[in-house]
Amino acid sequence: MAPESPADDWVTDFARVVAAAGGRALEAGGAVRDRLLERAPKDTDLEVYGLSAAELEVVIARFGPVRKVGARLGVYVLEGVEIALPQASGGVEDPALTPEAASRRRDLTVNALLRDPLTDDILDFHGGRADLARRRLRMVDGATFSEDPLRILRVVRLHAELEFAIDPATAALCRRLALAGVAWERIGQEMERWLVGARRPERGMDALIDTGAERHFPHLARLLGCPASGATDAWGLTRATLAAAADARVGSRERDWPLMLAALVAALGRPDVTRWAGRRLLARGHTRAAAARVALFLHGVDRSRDRAQAVTALVREQDAVGALDASGADRPAYRRLARRLDTDLLLRLARARHQAEHGSPPAFPAGDRAEAIWRSEDLLGKAPQPLLQGRDLVALGIEAGPEMGDWLERAFQAQLDGAFSDREGGVAWVRSRLSGG
């Protein structure tokens, strides 16, 4: 069995109190699967049998506040553990269900395993342990699997996370399901778990095709068959970019989610502009074309305006690191780029793109140069800040208003050009221009 979860002691105590009240608490879902795979469980879910909702709340109240989440099916959260009553057909709580009947409503056999925290016994009613041994993702029951089409993306995510093969019958059923009625928030959550959490997110691209899920993402589906240098097609290039970007994740959702989204959509513009010029494959303007499609794609995944702006900027500027180096640009150009977007994310995306096109892991002098410049100026992942403020201009006799705004912008541009490097120098620069110098 895997190393214990930090919640294990608490879960055992909780299960004892449930048993004393006449019920039975069983660990369910991915935590049981992960233990058998000798992986530390990420999340702990408990199903409580034999107690009504009111009786369960009495037990929960002995350990902490009773907090129920979820509009359709009641789930309690305590100590980071999700606690629920077994679910019958139609999403109705039914404490009288047997563990076998309740587990039939689970999505995959490897997720339908149950563990008794008091005895450590594993309850396996659907061949989940055999499928773990075979490294196979297989649905428990076709009828119940179809009730939630989001399970298509769960199969995609687990294929990337566990590196398990997809059972042919399960893949065939996925191809008959549609995501059209699934809320975008749920789709986004599952995609985030895939791209940010899976060990090999590039395998999710394979699973999208195996399950037919690529048809639900038409902007991505256009990449299939589109020629791309260094890959079989733009789909393969995206797959390779995800693989390289995965190695650049830092374990922070706020940093990794925009990076992986940008890696996923970086090639979206290639079908719009790719053409052959003799024997040369050209894709001029693909970054602008891709940037124009980002908001459309994210509308079905993540509707955060800030995230859309950040990912759009990364996609639009994905070639900027190489272009600056190729043109021999000086530091002012790197400062201006740092003003437009997050340079740390851009550098990680640019390295992933370069690796995807040239093999693993190639030298990337353009990236090394950019990183050295941004580090030396403390601009890696930071935007340059203006040294002059309005109060500095007031002291020079410039009143608040449009004129002050113009002077502040002119001064900032001069700062980026290297005309001055501290506040005093900035004041002197403005004073000189006011006096006609």
ChimeraX attribute file (.defattr): number of C-alpha atoms within 10 A of each C-alpha:
attribute: neighborCount
match mode: 1-to-1
recipient: residues
	/A:1	13
	/A:2	15
	/A:3	11
	/A:4	13
	/A:5	17
	/A:6	12
	/A:7	14
	/A:8	12
	/A:9	12
	/A:10	14
	/A:11	22
	/A:12	19
	/A:13	14
	/A:14	20
	/A:15	23
	/A:16	17
	/A:17	18
	/A:18	22
	/A:19	17
	/A:20	11
	/A:21	15
	/A:22	12
	/A:23	18
	/A:24	21
	/A:25	28
	/A:26	26
	/A:27	25
	/A:28	25
	/A:29	24
	/A:30	19
	/A:31	24
	/A:32	29
	/A:33	25
	/A:34	21
	/A:35	17
	/A:36	19
	/A:37	16
	/A:38	13
	/A:39	16
	/A:40	18
	/A:41	20
	/A:42	10
	/A:43	15
	/A:44	21
	/A:45	21
	/A:46	27
	/A:47	21
	/A:48	23
	/A:49	24
	/A:50	21
	/A:51	21
	/A:52	16
	/A:53	16
	/A:54	9
	/A:55	14
	/A:56	22
	/A:57	16
	/A:58	14
	/A:59	19
	/A:60	20
	/A:61	12
	/A:62	11
	/A:63	14
	/A:64	11
	/A:65	13
	/A:66	15
	/A:67	13
	/A:68	16
	/A:69	11
	/A:70	8
	/A:71	7
	/A:72	10
	/A:73	16
	/A:74	18
	/A:75	19
	/A:76	22
	/A:77	18
	/A:78	16
	/A:79	12
	/A:80	11
	/A:81	16
	/A:82	17
	/A:83	23
	/A:84	22
	/A:85	26
	/A:86	24
	/A:87	22
	/A:88	17
	/A:89	11
	/A:90	10
	/A:91	12
	/A:92	13
	/A:93	18
	/A:94	18
	/A:95	22
	/A:96	16
	/A:97	16
	/A:98	12
	/A:99	22
	/A:100	15
	/A:101	14
	/A:102	20
	/A:103	27
	/A:104	21
	/A:105	22
	/A:106	20
	/A:107	25
	/A:108	25
	/A:109	26
	/A:110	29
	/A:111	24
	/A:112	28
	/A:113	28
	/A:114	28
	/A:115	21
	/A:116	18
	/A:117	21
	/A:118	16
	/A:119	8
	/A:120	13
	/A:121	11
	/A:122	17
	/A:123	21
	/A:124	18
	/A:125	17
	/A:126	21
	/A:127	15
	/A:128	24
	/A:129	21
	/A:130	13
	/A:131	18
	/A:132	20
	/A:133	11
	/A:134	11
	/A:135	17
	/A:136	21
	/A:137	27
	/A:138	26
	/A:139	29
	/A:140	23
	/A:141	17
	/A:142	15
	/A:143	12
	/A:144	15
	/A:145	22
	/A:146	18
	/A:147	14
	/A:148	15
	/A:149	18
	/A:150	21
	/A:151	20
	/A:152	26
	/A:153	25
	/A:154	18
	/A:155	28
	/A:156	27
	/A:157	28
	/A:158	23
	/A:159	27
	/A:160	24
	/A:161	20
	/A:162	18
	/A:163	18
	/A:164	18
	/A:165	17
	/A:166	21
	/A:167	14
	/A:168	14
	/A:169	12
	/A:170	21
	/A:171	23
	/A:172	14
	/A:173	18
	/A:174	24
	/A:175	18
	/A:176	12
	/A:177	19
	/A:178	17
	/A:179	18
	/A:180	10
	/A:181	9
	/A:182	13
	/A:183	12
	/A:184	17
	/A:185	14
	/A:186	15
	/A:187	18
	/A:188	18
	/A:189	13
	/A:190	21
	/A:191	22
	/A:192	21
	/A:193	18
	/A:194	26
	/A:195	27
	/A:196	24
	/A:197	19
	/A:198	20
	/A:199	18
	/A:200	22
	/A:201	29
	/A:202	25
	/A:203	24
	/A:204	25
	/A:205	23
	/A:206	18
	/A:207	23
	/A:208	24
	/A:209	15
	/A:210	18
	/A:211	23
	/A:212	19
	/A:213	23
	/A:214	19
	/A:215	16
	/A:216	14
	/A:217	13
	/A:218	11
	/A:219	19
	/A:220	19
	/A:221	18
	/A:222	19
	/A:223	22
	/A:224	14
	/A:225	13
	/A:226	19
	/A:227	22
	/A:228	23
	/A:229	15
	/A:230	16
	/A:231	17
	/A:232	13
	/A:233	17
	/A:234	26
	/A:235	24
	/A:236	22
	/A:237	25
	/A:238	26
	/A:239	22
	/A:240	27
	/A:241	28
	/A:242	30
	/A:243	21
	/A:244	26
	/A:245	27
	/A:246	24
	/A:247	12
	/A:248	18
	/A:249	18
	/A:250	11
	/A:251	11
	/A:252	9
	/A:253	14
	/A:254	10
	/A:255	14
	/A:256	21
	/A:257	21
	/A:258	23
	/A:259	27
	/A:260	26
	/A:261	26
	/A:262	28
	/A:263	30
	/A:264	23
	/A:265	24
	/A:266	30
	/A:267	27
	/A:268	27
	/A:269	26
	/A:270	25
	/A:271	21
	/A:272	15
	/A:273	14
	/A:274	17
	/A:275	16
	/A:276	10
	/A:277	8
	/A:278	7
	/A:279	6
	/A:280	9
	/A:281	13
	/A:282	17
	/A:283	18
	/A:284	14
	/A:285	14
	/A:286	22
	/A:287	24
	/A:288	18
	/A:289	20
	/A:290	23
	/A:291	26
	/A:292	16
	/A:293	17
	/A:294	24
	/A:295	20
	/A:296	13
	/A:297	19
	/A:298	20
	/A:299	15
	/A:300	17
	/A:301	20
	/A:302	20
	/A:303	16
	/A:304	12
	/A:305	11
	/A:306	9
	/A:307	17
	/A:308	22
	/A:309	15
	/A:310	20
	/A:311	28
	/A:312	27
	/A:313	20
	/A:314	29
	/A:315	32
	/A:316	21
	/A:317	21
	/A:318	25
	/A:319	17
	/A:320	19
	/A:321	23
	/A:322	18
	/A:323	13
	/A:324	19
	/A:325	17
	/A:326	10
	/A:327	8
	/A:328	9
	/A:329	11
	/A:330	12
	/A:331	17
	/A:332	15
	/A:333	14
	/A:334	21
	/A:335	22
	/A:336	15
	/A:337	19
	/A:338	20
	/A:339	16
	/A:340	14
	/A:341	20
	/A:342	19
	/A:343	24
	/A:344	19
	/A:345	24
	/A:346	28
	/A:347	23
	/A:348	21
	/A:349	28
	/A:350	26
	/A:351	26
	/A:352	24
	/A:353	24
	/A:354	22
	/A:355	21
	/A:356	25
	/A:357	18
	/A:358	15
	/A:359	14
	/A:360	12
	/A:361	12
	/A:362	12
	/A:363	13
	/A:364	14
	/A:365	12
	/A:366	19
	/A:367	20
	/A:368	14
	/A:369	15
	/A:370	20
	/A:371	19
	/A:372	14
	/A:373	17
	/A:374	20
	/A:375	14
	/A:376	10
	/A:377	13
	/A:378	12
	/A:379	21
	/A:380	21
	/A:381	16
	/A:382	16
	/A:383	18
	/A:384	19
	/A:385	11
	/A:386	16
	/A:387	18
	/A:388	21
	/A:389	15
	/A:390	16
	/A:391	12
	/A:392	17
	/A:393	19
	/A:394	12
	/A:395	10
	/A:396	14
	/A:397	12
	/A:398	16
	/A:399	14
	/A:400	12
	/A:401	9
	/A:402	9
	/A:403	10
	/A:404	17
	/A:405	15
	/A:406	11
	/A:407	16
	/A:408	20
	/A:409	13
	/A:410	13
	/A:411	22
	/A:412	21
	/A:413	16
	/A:414	17
	/A:415	24
	/A:416	21
	/A:417	16
	/A:418	12
	/A:419	14
	/A:420	18
	/A:421	13
	/A:422	12
	/A:423	15
	/A:424	12
	/A:425	15
	/A:426	22
	/A:427	19
	/A:428	13
	/A:429	17
	/A:430	21
	/A:431	15
	/A:432	11
	/A:433	9
	/A:434	12
	/A:435	7
	/A:436	7
	/A:437	8
